[in-house]
Amino acid sequence: MSETRPVPRRESPWGITGSHHPQPKAHRCNDRAEDVIQACFEGNPFKTVPGPFKLFWQCMRSKPGEEPTEPYTYLQIDPPERKIYGMLKKLVDSRAFLT
């Protein structure tokens, strides 16, 4: 996901940057948006954009941690992985009452 990659900072005349201010974090669907933008420049946009846009839309509508895990179409980075521990814990807790 995007959280592990640093977000570039710029100096701003309206704010003070430094150690007292938290570092910005990229949105969890930022890489999907970048994939859509890259698709716009990879040939016929009517053919290249729908696939990445569908995954971007799924990502935006999903809950944190449930983003689509399909590989990116044009970006050369690894797709996000689901955190199995939380889902596994819910499954174990839901089956605890059966025994």
KAKAGI-V69805 format. One record per helix or strand of 3 or more residues. SS is the DSSP state (@ for helix, = for strand). FROM is the first residue (numbers start at 0). TO is the last residue. If there is no record, write none. Layout:
ss=SS from=FROM to=TO
ss=SS from=FROM to=TO
This chain:
ss=@ from=1 to=3
ss=@ from=29 to=38
ss=@ from=44 to=60
ss=@ from=83 to=95
